Amino acid sequence: MANITLSVSDDLHKKMKEFSEVKWSEVARKAIQERVNALELAESIASKSKLTQKDIDEFSGKMKHLAARRFVK
């Protein structure tokens, strides 16, 4: 198994120490695995998509516009 080094803020580290019973490496490992799974799923879906980059850009622009209108109200 490979090892990684993870940096957290001093404040977060202090808070983590308050919960010494938690296996933080396991928490990080699960979070990383979940993110990898989500990215793999997204890539799988995207690879089957017939949308062009232009379609994606237009959709993204519309979504940003709608979100901005919603939060400005």
Rosetta blueprint (number, residue, H / E / L):
1 M L
2 A L
3 N L
4 I L
5 T L
6 L L
7 S L
8 V L
9 S L
10 D H
11 D H
12 L H
13 H H
14 K H
15 K H
16 M H
17 K H
18 E L
19 F L
20 S L
21 E L
22 V L
23 K L
24 W H
25 S H
26 E H
27 V H
28 A H
29 R H
30 K H
31 A H
32 I H
33 Q H
34 E H
35 R H
36 V H
37 N H
38 A H
39 L H
40 E H
41 L H
42 A H
43 E H
44 S H
45 I H
46 A H
47 S H
48 K H
49 S L
50 K L
51 L L
52 T L
53 Q H
54 K H
55 D H
56 I H
57 D H
58 E H
59 F H
60 S H
61 G H
62 K H
63 M H
64 K H
65 H H
66 L H
67 A H
68 A H
69 R H
70 R H
71 F H
72 V H
73 K L
